[in-house]
Amino acid sequence: GQTVLGKKIKLSSIESDIHFHNGFTWWDARLASAYGTIEVRPCSQQPANATMVVAAFSLGLIENLSEAKKLYDSYSLSEWRKLRFDVLRNGLRATITTSPVSPLVKQALGIARKGLKKRGLGEEVFLDPLDKRLKAKQTIADEVKHLFDKNDLSKFFDLVEIR
């Protein structure tokens, strides 16, 4: 195996390890073999006007898995890992290899939107907040950073207020 930072390690496992570790780890996505499904459990919460974006994006990718896989295969695992850390630090100002991440995000959103449209339930509207963020080149973290004032939290609370 290999750690997130690329260090090689020796692994051995058995199928029951999945069930054992599911009780101790909060996976972003995991197989729920008892139900034949994939569970998506985001670690963070979206603002009230975007509560469905993570579920919609994940479902859209799953519903259009062949295109999502093609996009994934266009970069190496190490490039995706580097991108993950760059996005955590720089948001939509991140790069993959030497290219800006925004076109990649737009492509991924298009793949998810197409997957949701195939379902015919109108769920693609739940991706609209992500389109707006991409157009503004701002993540929620960027928005919060601009609003946060340790001496006056009112603007921050206005952002997260349930409407």
C-alpha positions in Angstrom: 0.0 0.0 0.0 0.8 3.6 0.1 0.1 6.4 2.5 -1.5 9.7 1.4 2.0 11.2 1.3 3.3 8.4 -0.9 5.2 6.3 1.6 5.1 2.6 0.7 3.8 0.2 3.4 3.0 -3.5 3.5 -0.7 -4.3 3.8 -2.6 -7.5 4.2 -6.4 -7.7 4.7 -9.5 -9.8 4.6 -13.0 -8.9 3.5 -14.3 -8.5 7.0 -11.8 -5.7 7.6 -14.2 -3.4 5.7 -17.0 -4.0 8.1 -14.6 -3.7 11.1 -13.2 -0.4 10.0 -16.5 1.1 9.0 -17.3 1.4 12.7 -14.2 3.4 13.5 -13.8 5.6 10.4 -15.9 8.4 9.1 -15.5 7.8 5.3 -16.5 10.5 2.8 -17.9 7.7 0.7 -18.1 4.0 1.5 -19.7 0.8 0.3 -22.7 -0.3 2.2 -22.6 -3.9 1.1 -25.5 -5.0 3.3 -27.7 -2.7 1.2 -25.8 -2.8 -2.1 -25.3 1.0 -2.1 -22.7 3.7 -1.8 -23.0 6.0 1.1 -21.8 9.6 0.8 -21.1 11.3 4.1 -19.6 14.7 3.7 -17.6 16.0 6.7 -18.8 19.6 6.3 -22.1 21.3 6.1 -23.2 23.6 3.3 -25.1 26.9 3.8 -28.9 26.7 4.0 -29.2 27.6 0.3 -27.0 24.8 -0.8 -27.8 21.8 1.5 -28.2 19.4 -1.4 -25.1 20.2 -3.5 -22.8 17.5 -2.1 -25.5 14.8 -2.5 -26.4 16.0 -5.9 -22.8 16.2 -7.1 -22.0 12.7 -5.8 -25.1 11.2 -7.3 -24.6 12.9 -10.6 -21.0 11.5 -10.8 -22.3 8.0 -9.9 -25.0 8.2 -12.5 -22.4 9.2 -15.2 -19.6 7.0 -13.9 -18.1 6.2 -17.3 -17.4 10.0 -18.0 -16.3 10.5 -14.4 -13.9 7.7 -14.8 -12.5 9.1 -18.0 -11.9 12.4 -16.3 -10.3 10.7 -13.3 -8.0 8.6 -15.6 -6.8 11.8 -17.3 -4.5 12.4 -14.3 -2.3 10.2 -12.2 -3.1 9.3 -8.6 -0.2 11.4 -7.4 -1.5 14.4 -9.4 -5.0 14.0 -7.7 -3.3 13.7 -4.3 -1.3 16.9 -4.9 -4.5 18.6 -6.2 -6.3 17.7 -3.0 -3.8 19.4 -0.8 -3.5 22.4 -3.1 -7.3 22.9 -3.1 -7.4 22.7 0.7 -4.8 25.5 0.8 -5.9 27.6 -2.2 -9.5 26.7 -3.1 -10.3 27.5 -6.8 -6.9 29.1 -7.2 -5.3 25.6 -7.1 -3.7 23.9 -10.1 -3.4 20.4 -11.3 0.0 19.8 -13.0 0.4 23.3 -14.3 -3.2 23.9 -15.3 -5.8 26.0 -13.3 -8.3 23.8 -11.5 -11.4 25.8 -12.6 -11.8 24.1 -16.0 -11.5 20.7 -14.3 -14.2 21.7 -11.8 -16.4 22.9 -14.7 -15.9 19.6 -16.4 -16.7 17.6 -13.3 -19.9 19.7 -12.7 -20.9 19.1 -16.3 -20.5 15.3 -15.9 -22.5 15.4 -12.7 -25.2 17.5 -14.3 -25.5 15.1 -17.2 -25.8 12.2 -14.8 -28.6 13.9 -12.9 -30.4 14.9 -16.1 -30.4 11.3 -17.3 -32.5 10.5 -14.2 -35.2 12.9 -15.4 -36.1 14.2 -11.9 -35.0 17.8 -12.2 -32.2 17.2 -9.5 -29.6 19.1 -11.6 -30.9 22.4 -10.1 -29.2 21.4 -6.9 -25.8 22.0 -8.6 -26.6 25.7 -9.3 -24.9 26.9 -6.2 -21.7 25.2 -7.3 -22.0 26.8 -10.7 -22.3 30.2 -9.0 -19.3 29.6 -6.8 -17.2 28.5 -9.8 -18.3 31.6 -11.8 -17.3 33.8 -8.8 -14.1 31.7 -8.3 -14.9 31.5 -4.6 -15.5 28.6 -2.3 -17.6 28.8 0.9 -14.3 29.1 2.8 -13.4 32.2 0.7 -16.8 33.7 1.4 -16.6 33.0 5.2 -13.0 34.4 5.3 -14.2 37.7 3.8 -17.2 37.9 6.2 -15.4 36.9 9.4 -14.7 39.6 11.9 -13.8 38.4 15.4 -15.2 41.6 16.8 -18.5 41.4 15.0 -19.9 37.9 14.1 -23.2 39.2 12.8 -22.3 38.9 9.0 -21.0 35.4 9.6 -24.2 34.3 11.4 -26.2 35.9 8.6 -24.4 33.6 6.2 -25.1 30.4 8.2 -28.6 31.4 9.4 -31.3 28.8 8.5 -33.8 30.5 6.3 
